[in-house]
Structures are given as C-alpha cells and as structure tokens.
Amino acid sequence: MRRRTRIPPSPLPQRDGVDPVRVRLPFEGAWSTVREHLVQRLTGAGAGVVDGMFEAGLIVGADGTAVAPDAAYVPGMFVWFHRELPDEVPVPFPLRVVHRDEHIVVVDKPHFLATTPRGGHVAETALARLRRELGIPTLTAAHRLDRLTAGLVLFTVRPEERGTYQTLFRDRRVRKVYEAVAPYDPTLALPRTVRSRIIKERGTLTAREVEGEPNAVSRVELIEHRADLARYRLVPGAGQTHQLRVHMNALGVPILGDPLYPVVTDPVPAGDFRRPLQLLARELEFTDPVTGRAHVFRSGRTLTAWSGDPEWAGQ
C-alpha cells in the first residue's frame, strides 16, 4: 500500500479570488519530462499554450521555483499554475451576507451565480467574489447550490474546520427549506411526500426517475395560489442532483424558468438574466458543530414570477 503523501501548501497566491491549479504527477506512466505529461493531460489547452506557460515560468514546483520544460518526470511530484480565466459576463446582482463570524459566512446568493469555480464560471462565482469582497482567502464552500438557484449558502472560514461543517450536510443534519413558483393544479392533492429513485448519468444534462429503491425524498406543500400560479414550500429529505426540479416536474407542475424540465431548451445568450429559475433556498437550520450555537437563517429574496415582474407576464 502506497503511503499517503502530504500535500504541500500552494506556492502561488490566489488570483481574483481563484486558487491556482494543482497537478500531481501520476506514479505510473511512461513520460520522461514534466512537460510531456502536462501536454498530454491538458489536451484542451494545446501544446503551444503549455509550452508558452513553461517559457514564461508560470508552472512552478512546491518551492515556488519555475519548472523547466525538460525537467525530469518525478512520480508523485506536485506542480502549480494559474489557468487562463475565461471571459465572463459579470452577474449584476449582489451577494448578501446574512451572517459572518470567525468560523462561517452565510450568504444569500442570487440567481445565475455559480457557487464555486467550474467550467466557464470561475472568477464570477460566489466563492471568488466573496474572497475578494471580504478579504478572506481561506474561504471555502461547505456545500453547493446550483448556479440557477438563488438562496442561502454556507461557507467556512478556517480550512481545518471545513470537513466538520461538510459533515453536517453529508449526515443530513441541516434542515433546508426551498420555495418555488410553478403552475397551480387544483387537482393536485397537497401536502404530500414524494419518494423516488433518481439517477443522473455523466455527460447528460438531466436527471431521471427509474425503478428501484427510493434515494430521493421531497415534501411538497402549497403556500398560496392565484389564477394559474402557485408558491410551493419544498423540503428535501434524502437528496439527489436536481431532485426538487425532477419531483415538481413529475407532479405535473414544473418550476417556472427551468431550462431542463420538462424539456431541455436552447441556452440563453450570455448576459441574459431575465426569467431566472423560480427556485429559492429559503431557510437553513442547523446546530453549529464548532460553537454549539443553534442557527436559523432565512433568505430575504423574492421570486420574481410571484412578485409581478413584467418579464413573466403571460409566463
């Protein structure tokens, strides 16, 4: 059994609130130089980009020294570099800090802002923006909220405590309440608890329900309705990707603004922030595992389809 190697601290600082990329060279492989491995590993960037990074001294080892392109391949070696940030359209909505202490930061995230860097969303994410605005480079996310979903997200201040707070979500010791706006169906008997088995296959945009033991549980309640619209209170139990969206669609009342359910729609142009998904993480309730304090946080946001935004006229 190979001994677990301690990961050294990054020799590079964050850039725009974004951590540098860390690459560990595999223990098995036929590469003779670090460059050969990175060219093969970073195929999307292209050999010319990787060579340019080497020439500019942008790829460094644990001591912060630039790695030469002909440096010998050392299994288990760590190297770091900053990725080229994609061109991102700024999300023109504020992050609202709901709570901040020496251990955690709770924010009320707007629609369209990703929680953490991923794909084409890097500097324009809640994590990177908070690191810049609050001046807390050690900030990390304890859980994740979909980019299209607004509402409460918990971040941790101290890296050594991150796992403790993540365990709260893993062990379902956080009570989460969501709110949604969807069509009103007078024949739909509510409240009810929906149980099903949901799977999401790698490479597919949507999740789907299949036969088998339930792995997703959602409590669905009607808050109020008017004409053909309604506000719903959604309380997830056991959870899966897109669970609330899948369950509401299965009930025949898909959430307004959902680009995936019931059908996958064409992507909207970058910068089009109209008609957001009408799903909001309204409440977070938990006992702080570090301080023992009982927390109940509530989002102050409203869902625009219910508040009368003209973009939703006629739905």
C-alpha positions, 0 to 999 in steps of 0.5 A: 500500500502506497503511503499517503503523501502530504500535500504541500501548501500552494506556492502561488497566491490566489488570483481574483479570488481563484486558487491556482491549479494543482497537478500531481504527477501520476506514479505510473506512466511512461513520460520522461519530462514534466512537460510531456505529461502536462501536454498530454493531460491538458489536451484542451489547452494545446501544446503551444499554450503549455509550452508558452506557460513553461517559457514564461515560468508560470508552472512552478514546483512546491518551492515556488521555483519555475519548472523547466520544460525538460525537467525530469518526470518525478512520480508523485511530484506536485506542480502549480499554475494559474489557468487562463480565466475565461471571459465572463459576463459579470452577474449584476446582482449582489451577494448578501451576507446574512451572517459572518463570524470567525468560523462561517459566512452565510450568504444569500446568493442570487440567481445565475451565480455559480457557487464555486469555480467550474467550467466557464464560471470561475472568477464570477462565482460566489466563492471568488467574489466573496474572497475578494469582497471580504478579504478572506482567502481561506474561504471555502464552500461547505456545500453547493447550490446550483448556479440557477438557484438563488438562496442561502449558502454556507461557507467556512472560514478556517480550512481545518474546520471545513470537513466538520461543517461538510459533515453536517450536510453529508449526515443530513443534519441541516434542515433546508427549506426551498420555495418555488413558483410553478403552475397551480393544479387544483387537482393536485392533492397537497401536502404530500411526500414524494419518494423516488429513485433518481439517477443522473448519468455523466455527460447528460444534462438531466436527471431521471426517475427509474425503478428501484429503491427510493434515494430521493425524498421531497415534501411538497406543500402549497403556500398560496395560489392565484389564477394559474400560479402557485408558491410551493414550500419544498423540503428535501429529505434524502437528496439527489442532483436536481431532485426538487426540479425532477419531483415538481416536474413529475407532479405535473407542475414544473418550476417556472424558468427551468431550462431542463424540465420538462424539456431541455431548451436552447441556452440563453445568450450570455448576459441574459438574466431575465426569467431566472429559475423560480427556485429559492433556498429559503431557510437553513437550520442547523446546530453549529458543530464548532460553537454549539450555537443553534442557527436559523437563517432565512433568505430575504429574496423574492421570486420574481414570477410571484412578485409581478415582474413584467418579464413573466407576464403571460409566463 
